[in-house]
């Protein structure tokens, strides 16, 4: 088949899907799509109900954190010829790097001080909010979010460069993937820039507003590779309230006892003042670089203590996802 003919078929398949999304389950469609190695661009958008969350286990001393999730990722559904050994209805999933599409998190509390409280710090399940410190009590011993003295800002998680780690997997449109008891099996690798928010405490005057002074620290680049997700897929065409066309719904989570092992670094050196609700982290100011003059902080290299690294396990609790045609 000529390249021109294949391109014509792909364009026709795209029109068919947009007109009747459930057509992707028709055998004639699967055969034709596999013949031309058709890729259907989709957006994987987290559904807000039930509230999507992940868990970061930071070890016995630091405990676990529940993290609110939101946002979306770009991907391609890849059709291949079943005569090449693939089962009918099997499709590939390839996550795409995108500047526009990313997952978001709540702020993640890291360290606490029993002498610190208040200042409007509280638990919350709003992803993308620097002042929402995740659902539940974050610290061992029952200490609350109001005791937080070091936390990350809300994170923006992008699909990692393929040179770091590939992201993708497979799904089956009709039921389980042959040889597995799930219909979705993917691995996701992410990258993010972390700016921490540190709280200054004045031991000599504990009742002043200075106790609530918060500071942005410099940025650190982090990778979160190898997040394994499994679950179910259901073809469920619908026109969503925002006008986008859904083709399917997916429910996934980390398999039991298979968390992603990570080592995350955060900066301890302040670079600017944090204002409550400030949406803009200084992601372009690396850890150890110059701070705002009014802070009076001398530059410090990572090896001299400007950065701290915490190892832990990250797992995704059950989340529901809308599979939307195109970029949404």
C-alpha positions as CSV (number, residue, x, y, z in Angstrom):
1,X,0.0,0.0,0.0
2,X,1.3,3.4,-0.9
3,X,2.0,6.1,1.8
4,X,-0.7,8.3,0.2
5,X,-3.3,5.6,0.3
6,X,-2.5,4.8,3.9
7,X,-2.8,8.5,4.9
8,X,-6.2,8.7,3.2
9,X,-7.4,5.6,5.2
10,X,-6.1,7.1,8.4
11,X,-7.9,10.4,7.8
12,X,-11.1,8.4,7.0
13,X,-10.8,6.4,10.2
14,X,-10.4,9.6,12.2
15,X,-13.7,11.0,10.7
16,X,-15.4,7.7,11.5
17,X,-14.3,7.8,15.2
18,X,-15.4,11.4,15.6
19,X,-18.8,10.6,14.1
20,X,-19.4,7.4,15.9
21,X,-16.9,6.7,18.7
22,X,-18.0,3.1,19.3
23,X,-16.9,2.2,15.8
24,X,-13.5,1.4,17.2
25,X,-15.0,-1.9,18.4
26,X,-16.1,-3.0,15.0
27,X,-14.0,-5.8,13.4
28,X,-13.8,-4.1,10.0
29,X,-12.5,-0.9,11.8
30,X,-9.9,-2.9,13.7
31,X,-8.7,-4.7,10.6
32,X,-8.4,-1.5,8.6
33,X,-6.8,0.5,11.5
34,X,-4.2,-2.3,12.1
35,X,-3.4,-2.5,8.4
36,X,-2.3,1.2,8.3
37,X,-0.9,1.3,11.9
38,X,-3.5,3.9,12.9
39,X,-2.8,6.1,15.9
40,X,-5.7,7.8,17.6
41,X,-4.7,10.9,19.6
42,X,-6.5,11.0,22.9
43,X,-6.5,13.0,26.2
44,X,-6.6,11.0,29.4
45,X,-8.3,13.2,31.9
46,X,-8.8,12.3,35.6
47,X,-12.4,12.3,36.8
48,X,-12.9,14.3,40.0
49,X,-15.4,11.8,41.5
50,X,-14.3,9.8,43.3
51,X,-11.4,12.1,44.3
52,X,-8.2,10.8,42.7
53,X,-5.3,10.3,45.1
54,X,-1.8,8.8,45.3
55,X,0.1,7.7,48.4
56,X,3.8,8.4,49.1
57,X,5.3,6.2,51.8
58,X,8.4,8.0,53.1
59,X,9.4,5.4,55.6
60,X,8.8,4.7,59.3
61,X,10.2,8.0,60.5
62,X,8.4,10.3,58.1
63,X,5.3,8.3,57.5
64,X,2.9,8.3,54.5
65,X,1.3,11.2,52.7
66,X,-2.0,11.1,50.8
67,X,-1.8,13.3,47.7
68,X,-4.7,14.8,45.7
69,X,-4.4,14.4,41.9
70,X,-5.9,16.2,39.0
71,X,-5.1,17.1,35.4
72,X,-4.7,15.1,32.2
73,X,-2.1,13.5,29.9
74,X,-1.7,13.2,26.2
75,X,-1.5,9.7,24.6
76,X,-2.0,7.8,21.4
77,X,-4.1,4.6,21.0
78,X,-2.1,2.5,18.5
79,X,-3.8,-0.1,16.4
80,X,-1.8,-3.0,15.0
81,X,-2.5,-5.9,12.7
82,X,-3.8,-8.9,14.6
83,X,-2.2,-11.2,11.9
84,X,1.2,-10.1,13.3
85,X,0.4,-12.0,16.5
86,X,-1.7,-9.5,18.4
87,X,-5.1,-10.5,19.8
88,X,-8.2,-8.9,18.3
89,X,-9.0,-5.7,20.2
90,X,-5.5,-5.4,21.6
91,X,-4.2,-1.8,21.2
92,X,-1.0,-0.1,22.3
93,X,-1.0,2.9,24.6
94,X,1.8,5.5,24.0
95,X,2.0,8.5,26.4
96,X,3.1,11.7,24.6
97,X,5.3,14.4,26.0
98,X,3.3,17.7,26.1
99,X,3.8,21.2,27.5
100,X,0.0,21.7,27.8
101,X,-1.0,18.4,29.3
102,X,0.2,17.4,32.8
103,X,-1.0,15.9,36.1
104,X,-1.2,18.2,39.1
105,X,-1.0,17.5,42.8
106,X,-1.8,19.1,46.1
107,X,1.0,20.4,48.2
108,X,3.0,17.6,49.9
109,X,3.9,18.1,53.6
110,X,7.5,16.9,54.3
111,X,8.6,18.1,57.8
112,X,6.7,19.3,60.9
113,X,7.4,21.1,64.2
114,X,5.1,20.6,67.2
115,X,5.8,24.2,68.3
116,X,4.3,25.5,65.0
117,X,0.6,25.6,64.3
118,X,-2.1,27.7,62.6
119,X,-1.2,30.1,59.9
120,X,-4.1,28.9,57.7
121,X,-2.3,25.6,56.9
122,X,-4.9,22.8,56.6
123,X,-5.6,19.5,54.9
124,X,-7.3,19.6,51.6
125,X,-7.9,17.6,48.4
126,X,-7.6,20.4,45.8
127,X,-4.9,19.5,43.2
128,X,-2.9,22.5,41.9
129,X,-3.4,24.5,45.1
130,X,-0.2,25.4,47.1
131,X,-2.2,25.8,50.3
132,X,-4.1,22.4,50.0
133,X,-1.9,20.0,51.9
134,X,-3.6,16.7,50.9
135,X,-6.5,14.8,52.4
136,X,-6.1,13.4,55.9
137,X,-3.6,13.8,58.7
138,X,-0.2,13.9,57.0
139,X,2.2,13.2,59.9
140,X,2.9,10.3,62.3
141,X,1.6,10.7,65.8
142,X,-1.5,12.5,64.8
143,X,0.1,15.8,64.1
144,X,-1.9,17.9,61.6
145,X,-1.2,20.0,58.5
146,X,-1.0,23.1,60.7
147,X,2.3,21.8,62.1
148,X,3.9,21.8,58.7
149,X,7.2,23.7,58.4
150,X,8.4,22.3,55.0
151,X,6.3,21.3,52.1
152,X,6.4,21.1,48.4
153,X,4.4,23.5,46.3
154,X,1.7,21.9,44.2
155,X,3.5,19.8,41.6
156,X,3.0,19.7,37.8
157,X,3.9,16.2,36.6
158,X,4.7,15.8,32.9
159,X,5.4,12.7,30.9
160,X,9.2,12.2,31.1
161,X,11.4,12.4,28.0
162,X,11.7,9.0,26.3
163,X,15.5,9.2,26.8
164,X,14.8,9.0,30.6
165,X,12.2,6.3,30.5
166,X,9.5,5.2,28.1
167,X,5.8,5.5,29.0
168,X,3.2,3.2,27.6
169,X,1.6,-0.3,27.6
170,X,-1.4,-2.0,26.2
171,X,-5.2,-2.4,26.6
172,X,-7.9,-4.5,25.2
173,X,-11.2,-3.1,23.9
174,X,-13.3,-6.2,24.5
175,X,-12.1,-7.6,27.8
176,X,-8.9,-8.9,29.4
177,X,-5.5,-8.7,27.7
178,X,-4.7,-12.3,26.8
179,X,-2.8,-13.9,29.7
180,X,-3.8,-11.2,32.2
181,X,-6.8,-10.5,34.4
182,X,-6.9,-6.8,33.5
183,X,-7.8,-4.9,30.3
184,X,-5.3,-2.1,30.9
185,X,-1.6,-2.5,31.7
186,X,0.6,0.5,31.4
187,X,3.8,2.0,32.9
188,X,4.1,5.8,33.3
189,X,7.3,7.8,33.9
190,X,6.9,11.4,35.0
191,X,9.2,14.4,35.6
192,X,8.6,17.5,37.7
193,X,10.3,20.6,39.1
194,X,10.0,20.9,42.9
195,X,10.0,24.2,44.7
196,X,9.5,23.8,48.4
197,X,7.8,26.2,50.8
198,X,9.6,26.7,54.1
199,X,8.1,28.3,57.2
200,X,10.3,30.6,59.4
201,X,9.9,30.3,63.2
202,X,11.0,32.9,65.7
203,X,11.9,31.2,69.0
204,X,12.3,34.5,70.8
205,X,8.9,35.9,69.9
206,X,6.6,32.9,69.1
207,X,3.4,34.9,69.1
208,X,4.1,37.4,66.3
209,X,3.1,37.3,62.7
210,X,6.7,36.4,61.9
211,X,5.7,32.9,62.8
212,X,3.7,32.7,59.7
213,X,6.3,33.9,57.3
214,X,6.8,31.5,54.4
215,X,9.5,31.3,51.8
216,X,9.9,29.7,48.4
217,X,13.0,27.6,48.1
218,X,15.0,27.1,44.8
219,X,13.9,24.5,42.2
220,X,15.1,21.0,41.8
221,X,14.5,18.7,38.8
222,X,13.0,15.3,39.7
223,X,12.0,12.1,37.9
224,X,9.4,9.6,38.9
225,X,9.9,6.5,36.7
226,X,8.2,3.2,36.5
227,X,4.7,3.9,37.9
228,X,2.9,0.6,37.0
229,X,-0.9,0.9,36.5
230,X,-3.5,-1.8,35.8
231,X,-7.3,-1.8,35.6
232,X,-10.4,-1.9,33.5
233,X,-11.5,-0.2,30.2
234,X,-15.1,0.3,29.2
235,X,-16.2,1.8,25.8
236,X,-18.5,4.6,26.9
237,X,-19.1,7.3,24.2
238,X,-20.5,10.5,25.6
239,X,-20.5,14.3,24.9
240,X,-19.0,15.8,28.0
241,X,-20.3,19.1,29.5
242,X,-17.3,21.0,28.2
243,X,-18.1,19.9,24.6
244,X,-15.4,17.2,24.3
245,X,-16.2,13.8,23.1
246,X,-15.4,10.8,25.3
247,X,-14.7,7.5,23.8
248,X,-14.1,5.3,26.9
249,X,-13.8,5.3,30.7
250,X,-10.8,3.6,32.4
251,X,-10.3,2.8,36.1
252,X,-6.7,2.1,37.1
253,X,-4.5,1.8,40.2
254,X,-1.1,0.5,41.2
255,X,-1.0,-3.3,41.5
256,X,-0.8,-4.5,45.2
257,X,2.8,-4.5,46.6
258,X,4.1,-2.9,43.4
259,X,4.8,0.8,44.2
260,X,7.2,3.0,42.2
261,X,10.5,3.4,44.1
262,X,11.7,7.0,44.0
263,X,14.2,9.4,45.5
264,X,12.9,13.0,45.5
265,X,15.0,16.1,46.1
266,X,13.9,19.4,47.5
267,X,15.8,22.6,48.1
268,X,16.2,24.1,51.6
269,X,17.7,27.4,50.5
270,X,15.0,30.3,50.2
271,X,15.0,32.4,47.1
272,X,11.8,34.5,47.5
273,X,8.9,35.3,49.8
274,X,5.8,33.1,49.5
275,X,2.4,34.9,49.6
276,X,-0.7,32.9,50.6
277,X,-2.3,31.4,47.6
278,X,0.7,32.4,45.4
279,X,0.2,30.3,42.2
280,X,3.6,30.9,40.8
281,X,6.6,28.8,42.0
282,X,10.0,30.2,41.0
283,X,10.8,27.2,38.8
284,X,13.4,29.1,36.9
285,X,15.5,29.8,40.0
286,X,17.6,26.7,40.7
287,X,18.6,25.6,44.1
288,X,21.9,27.2,45.3
289,X,21.4,30.3,43.1
290,X,21.0,33.9,44.2
291,X,18.1,34.7,46.6
292,X,16.2,38.0,46.8
293,X,18.4,40.6,48.4
294,X,15.9,41.3,51.3
295,X,16.3,37.7,52.5
296,X,20.0,38.1,53.2
297,X,20.7,34.4,52.3
298,X,24.2,33.5,50.9
299,X,24.3,31.0,48.0
300,X,25.0,27.4,49.0
301,X,25.8,24.4,46.8
302,X,23.8,21.2,46.9
303,X,26.7,19.2,48.2
304,X,27.0,21.8,51.1
305,X,23.5,21.1,52.3
306,X,21.2,23.2,50.1
307,X,19.3,20.1,49.0
308,X,17.7,17.2,50.9
309,X,16.7,13.9,49.2
310,X,14.0,11.6,50.5
311,X,13.5,8.0,49.3
312,X,10.1,6.5,49.3
313,X,7.4,4.4,47.5
314,X,4.7,6.0,45.4
315,X,1.5,4.1,44.6
316,X,-1.7,5.4,42.8
317,X,-5.0,4.6,44.5
318,X,-7.9,3.7,42.3
319,X,-8.6,6.6,39.9
320,X,-11.2,7.0,37.1
321,X,-10.2,8.5,33.8
322,X,-12.1,9.8,30.8
323,X,-10.5,8.9,27.4
324,X,-11.3,11.9,25.2
325,X,-10.8,12.1,21.5
326,X,-8.0,14.6,20.5
327,X,-6.4,17.2,22.7
328,X,-8.7,18.5,25.4
